[in-house]
Amino acid sequence: MEGIRRLQSKPTSQGSPHHDKDGEFSTIRMNEDLINDTQNVDFEYVAEGRANIVFSIWESKGPTASKGRFEGILLRVPKATPGVTPCDYETLQEFHENQVEDRVGRQHLVPQTLIQLSREVAAILHKKRNKVDDSEIRAGYAMLIQDMSASPGYSVLEFKPKWLAQSPIAPLDAKRCRTCAREAFRNHQKYAKGQVVSVPICPLGLVHEDPAVVMATIKRLALGWTEQDQKRLSQAFERTGILKKLRKLQTMGDRGRTLLDDPSDPDFGLAMTLRDCSCYVRMPTDPSKDVEIRLADVDKKNWKEKQTYWQESHWNLVNNGWYTCEEQVDTPIVTNCILSGRP
C-alpha cells in the first residue's frame, strides 16, 4: 500500500498506485503523461456527486482494452459549477495529509494522490459524463484514488458514519439522535413527494457499549450478508477501532455550541468532515483474510458556505419537534433510534 499511501501535495512521476497480484499497491512509475496520453488511454464514467465526478481508466483502447497499470484505480475530478466555490483539490489534499491522516491514521483512509489533467483530457471527460447540471470539467488538478468497489473475492458495503454521538446542543429530552432526527425530517419530505422511505439505521448502535445492540445494528447495516460475515464485520470494527476513533474526533470538535458560535473552528470542520465521509468495507470471501475498512471523501468543508445551512438545519430539528418525536405531521414518522430504547 505504501506507494499510493504516500500522499503527495504536488503531482509526481513516482509513488502512484497499481494493484498487483497480491491485492496490494506497489510503487510504479506512472507520470501525468500516461493519464494525458489520449491515444492510448480511455475513460469510462462511473458516478458523480454535487462536487466531483469519478471515472475508471483503461490503459489501452479497443475491444480487448486493458486497465493495465490502472487496475484498481479510479480518477476523481472536480466539477466547476456556476455560483459554487468548493475547496480546490490542492487544499483538499493538504487537508487530507495534514489534518485527516494525522488525526485518523493513514491506515484507515482510502489512498489518493494528486495529478494534473490536460485540457484535451478534460474535454474528453466532459463529453463522457452523464450531464445532470451546468457544471464543467476543466483542466487542472485531479486525483487518483483506490477503487473500493466490489471485485472477485470481495463484497462491498458503503455507508456514512454520520453523528456517532448525540449533538451537544440537542434538547435534553430528545428521543432521537441528531442523525435519526434529520432522517425523520427527510422521510417526511419524501412522503410529501410520494417517494419511498425507509427506517433509518441509528449510528449510535454501531458504537454502543452493549455488544448485542452493536450486532443488531450491523445486521440492519449489512442486510443480506451472511451471519458469519456480519460477525466478521463487528469484529473488524472492534479490531480497527475506526468508529470509536471517529466518535472521539467528532465529539472533540463539536464542543458545546461550536456549531452555532464558532463554525470556523478547525476541529469542528474536521468533525463535520468525519460525519459526511464515506466508509467502505471490503469483505473477503476467504475467511482467513482481514476485512478491509477505509474512509473516503474526507474533504475539507467550506464553513463560510455551509454555516447557514448547518445552523438552519439544527433549529429546524429543534423547533419543529424532530428531536423529541413531537413533529406535527399527518403521517407518523418511524425511527428506531437508540435513544428511544428501540435499537
N, C-alpha and C positions, 0 to 999 in steps of 0.2 A: 504493500500500500504506500510505501514511503514516497514513490515517485509523484503521485498526484497529491498526497497529503502535504508535501512541502509546498504550501501555497506561495504564490509569487504576487507581489504588488505591481509588478510590471510584466509584460509579455516576455517569454523566454523561449529559447530553442531547445531547452532541456527540461527534464522533470515533468513532462506531460504524461498522461495516463494511457495505459494499454492493459487490456485484460488478458492474462496469459492462461496457460492450460490448467494451472492450479487454482484459478479463480481469483488470483491476487493481481494487483497492479505492479508492474515493473517499470523502471525508468527507461525511456526510449528517447531517441532524437526525433522530434516532430515539431518543426517550426511553423510559423504562420503561413509560409509559402504553400504548405501542403493543404491547409484549410482553404486558402485562396486560389488553389490550382483548379480552376473551373473546368479544365479539360479532363481531369482525372478524378474529381471528387464530386459527389452528388449529395443532395439533401432530401429528407422526407419530413413533412410536417407531422408533429406528434400532438401538441396541445398548446393552449395559451391561457393566460390569466389576464388580470387587469393591467399588469405592468411588464410581463415577459412572455416570450414565445419560445417553445422548445422544438428542436429538430433532431432527428437521427442523422448520422453521417455515414456515407459509403465511400470507400477509398477508390472504387472503380465504378464504371458505368456499364449499362447493358444488361441483358437477361441473366448473365452469370455474375452480376455485381457482388462484390465482397466488401464487408465493412473493414476488413484488414486491421490496421492499427487503431481503428475507431470502434472496434468491438467492445461493447460495454460502456460506451461513451455517448453523451448527448451534448448538443450545442444549445446554450441558453442565450437569447439575445433580448435586449431591452426594446420596449415599444415607445416610440416618440408620439405622444398624444397631445393634440392642441389643448391648452389650458391646464395640463397636468405637468407637475415638476417633480418627478421621482428622484431619488438619490442616484447619482451616476455610478457606473459599475466600479470605477476606481475607489470611490468612497465605500461602496458595499464590500469590496474586497478587503480594504483596510479595516473596516469594522469587523469583518469575519476573522481576520488574522489577529487583531489586537484586542478585541473585546470577547467575541464568542468563543474562539478557540482557546484563549487563555482561561476563560471562566468555566466553560462547559467541558472542554477537553477535546483534543483533535480526534481521538479515537471514537467519539460519539457523533462526528459530523460527516456528512456526505462530502467527499473530496471535490474540490473545484480549483480551477486555475484560470487566470486571466489571459485572454488572447486579443488579437485585433483583426477585424474584418475589413476587407476592401470594399469599395463602392460597388464593384461588379457583383460580388457575392451578396451584399446587402440587397441589391436589386433582384437577384435570383430568389432569395429567401422571401422577399416581399410578395413575389408572384406566386410562390408555393403555398403561402399561408391561406387559411380559411378566413378571409377578411370579415370581421364582425363589427368593426368600429372604424373611426377615422385615423387610427394610428398608422405609423410608418415604421419600416426597418431601415436604419441608416448605418453608414459606415462608422466604425469606431470600436470600442471595447465590447467584447462578448465573453462568455465563459464556457469552458469545457467542464462538465460535471459527470460524476459516476452515474450510470444508468441503474436505478434501483427497481426497475420493473421486473415482472416475472420472467424466469428463464428456466431451461431444462434443469430439473432437480431442485427447484425452489418455487415456493408460492409466496405471494407478497401481500402485506397488509399496509395500508396507508391511513393515518388519522392525524388530527391536530390535537395536541395535548391540552390546549385552552387553559382555563384557570384551574390549576391543581390545588388551590386553596381559596377559600372564600374571600371576596373583596373586603378590605378593611373598612370600607365606607358603606357596606351593605346594611340594611336595617337589622337591628339586634334580634328582631322577631322573625327573621327571614326563614322561610320554609323551602326555599330554593337557593342553590349556589348561584354565583354570577353566570356561569355557563348555562345552567338549566333555565334561569330566568330569561336570558337572552333567547334561548331556543324556544321557550314558550311563546315569547313575543313574535318570533319569526314564524312559528307554526300558525299563530293567529292570522298573520298576514297571508300565509299560504291558503288557509281556509277561506279567507275572503275572496281569493282569486280562483277558488275551485281546484287548487293544486293538492297533490298527495302529500300527506305529512307522516312523519314517523316519530315515535317517542325517543327523545334524545338519550344518549348514554352519559351518565353523570361522571365527569373526570375525577371527582373526589374518590370514587370507588377504586380507582387504579392505584392510589397511594394510601388506602385505608389501613388501619392497624390490625384489622381482623382479616386473616387470610381468606376466609370464606367469602367476605364481601369482595375482595380483590378478584377471586376466582369467578364469582358470579358476574362481575363487570367484564372480565376478559371473555367470558362465554358470549356475552352480547356483542362485544367489540369484534371478536374473531368468529362470528357466526358462520357456520359451515365448515370450520376446521374440525379435525378430529379432537376428541377429548385429550388424547396424548399430546397433540400439538398445542392445544390450549394450555396444558400444564407446562409444556416446554417454554411457552411464551411467558407465563407467570414467573418461572424460574429465571428466565433471561432478564426480565425487568428487575428482579431482585439481585441477580448476579452483577449486572452492569450498574445498578443504582441510578440509571439515567433519569427516570421520572421523579425520584425523590430529589435529585440534584436540581432538576428544573423547578420543582416546587420551592426549593430553598432560594434559588435565584429570583424567582417570581416574587416571593414574599419580601426578600431583602430590598428589591427595587420598588415595591409598592407600599411603602410605609405610610400609615395614616392617610392624609388627604393629598398625597402626592399627585394623583390623577387630576385633582381639582386645582391645587395650588402651585405645583411645580412640575408640569409635564415635560419640561426641558431637562430634567434630571437624567443624566446618562444611565444610571442604574434602572430608572423607570423605563427608559427606552429599551434597554436590554430585556426587561421583564415583559414588555409588550411584544417584542420580537419572539420571545420564547413561548408566548401564548399562541401566536399566529403561524409558527413554523409548522412544517410537516414532519411527522415521524414515520419512517419507513421500517418495516420489519420484513426481513427475508428469512423464511422458514425452510431449511433444507429438508428434503425427504429422507436423507441419510441421518438417522438419529445420533450418529457419532460426531456430526459436525455441529459447531456452535450456531445458535440463532444470531443473525446479524441485525442490529438495531442502530439506525443512524438518523440524524436530523438534517433536513434540507430547508431551503427558503428561509434561512436565518438572516433576513435582510434588515438593515437599519431602517427605523421608522422615521418619517418626516413629521416630527411632532407639531411643527407650525401648521401643517395642513390637516393633521389628524386631531389636534386637541379639541376643537369644537365638536367634532363627531363623537369622540370618546366621552366628552362631558355630557353632551345631549343624550347619548345612549344611557349613561348612568342615571340621569334624572328621569328619563322615561321609565326605566325599570323600577325606580323607587316610587315615583309619584303616581304611577298607574297600577300599582299592586302586583307587579310581576314577580317580585322577590317573595312576597308574603302569600301568594296564591289567592289574592283578592282582586284580580283583574276583572273589570266589568265587561264581560263579553257574552254573546249569546251561546256560543259553543264552548263547553268546558275544555280547557287545555290540560292534557295529561302529561305529567313528567314524573319519572321515578327517581327523584333526587335523593341522594344520601341524607340530606338534611331533613327530609320529610319522613325518614325512617323506612323508606321503600327502596332498598338497593336493587 
